Amino acid sequence: MPGRHVTDHQMRLFMKYRSTDTTPVAAAKAGFSTATGYRLAQDPKPPSLKRVPRDRRRPDPLAGIFDAEVVPMLEAAPGLRSVAVLGELLQRHPDLGEGIRRTLERRISRWRALHGAEREVIFRQVQEPGRMGLSDFTDMADLGITVAGQPLIHRLYHFRLAYSGFEHVHVVLGGESFVALAEGLQNALWAVGGAPREHRSDSLSAAFRNLERDAATDWTARYEALCTHYAMVPSRNNRGVAHENGAIEGPHGHLKRAIADALLLRGTPDFGDLAAYRQFLDEFCGRRNARNRKRIDAERAVLQPLPARRTTDGEETQVTVTSSGGFILRRVFYTVPSRLIGHRLRVRLHDDRLDLYLGATHLLTLPRGRGYGDGRRGHVVDYRHVIHALRRKPMALPGLVYRDQLFPRDAYRQLYDAAIAALPQKAACKLTVDILALAHDRGCEAELATLIIELLAVGVLPDMAALRTRFSPDPATLPNITVLFSQLSDYNALLVATPAGEAA
């Protein structure tokens, strides 16, 4: 500013008009007073250039200290924070006081700008359509998601195309693993309808942390085979260098904040079952992708075509069903129908389920369990698999290692506790097993559980005779109906029969 109320433009106008007009006229045309015009005519230098730099108003509190003590600290530990340096100086020189903090911070910042170490440089990249897809996992514990009122401990596998921003998420109930990566990645590729030329992930250190060397090598080989199946070049960023995966690390935070907002708008983070939560996430990602539809369509056109089929996204192993009516896999005991005792089954292990095969025949699918962190085994028990044996041995119930997991609903566990408290042990076990058998035989597990809760609320144990009458008929009393089928040759007579009214 040339003066307090004079702009650069006014100053230029004044100097222009002054060459042809008098000072008062030139000042009037420029838009300021005659006095200001005479002052500027004598000395056009702005007031800011007339000021004499002032000296320090108080002595430098760090004189003789900064170069002698602070600089050696910064050179020895470049990452040292200013507040730590301040604490050290106050111990050495108590007379300095807390008031030097801002002075010290400015001085350290200036020293680092002039003499500090070179810093990491982030090279911005031009994203090409169809070139890069990225994967990563993010923990969802801080959002407080619950299923049927119980906390859902899980992660999200997050896939993103770098150019268009296409996103896909997959709920992961366990930790970071090849199974979770393979299933989530393939779901994403088939959802977008193509594969990028390169797939990048982080160092996946969490997935390798507890693996032995041979297992880690196998993990790497399977990951490379997965990428090869989709004609993608696998790559990883360096461990601990998150910005190398920045095209997905940043969107992680945006995704979680958007999910948190969607949960607030929904009114509750609780879902009736896991399928409802997965549907919520699918619809959420669908809305986000719809906003980038044009860019996604443009990138989809240049993605590589998908292979004819998916590759395996689970680990395969074999187990033998023991006389306990199940098998142990990854510190978890699973029950299966007792007719499979002694058979060797092929198990395809997914993040959330187990597919069981006898040879090439698919037998059943079980939910995947997790072992406890202290080394104790987990249990995945279906009472339907063992109820026929419990009928013959009801006294096995009190000491059963998986008794709490046997009950399909909490109402049946409450029934057992109430029966043990009110009846002799043998009678209590027989009542509990009979009610479980009734729920199985007559398909009334939910209705029976509701009735049990009502009876226990008034202090009454269920009566088996009344329950059998209420949940009738008994499948054993239903008549066997035999259907007789005619021989196919009998229908030939209808084809050659003479129509009524025609001559023979």
Secondary structure, DSSP 4 states (H G I P E B T S, - for coil): --SSS--HHHHHHHHHHHTTS-HHHHHHHHTS-HHHHHHHHH--S-HHHHPPPPPPSS--TTTTTIIIIIHHHHHH-TT--HHHHHHHHHHH-TTS-GGGHHHHHHHHHHHHHHHSPP-------PPPTTTEEEEEEEE-GGGT-EETTEE---EEEEEEETTT--EEEEEESS-S-HHHHHHHHHHHHHHHTSB-SEEEE---HHHHTT--HHHHHHHHHHHHHHHHHTT-EEEEPPTT-GGGGHHHHHHHHHHHHHHHHHHHHHT-SEESSHHHHHHHHHHHHHHHHHHTHHHHHHHHTTSBPP-SSPPP-SEEEEEE--TTSEEEETTEEEE--GGGTT-EEEEEE-SSEEEEEETTEEEEEEEPP---TTSPPEEE--HHHHHHHHHH-GGGSTT-TTHHHH-SSHHHHHHHHHHHHHS-HHHHHHHHHHHHHHHHHTT-HHHHHHHHHHHHHTT-PPPHHHHHHHT---GGGSPP-PPPPPPGGGGHHHHHPPPTTS--
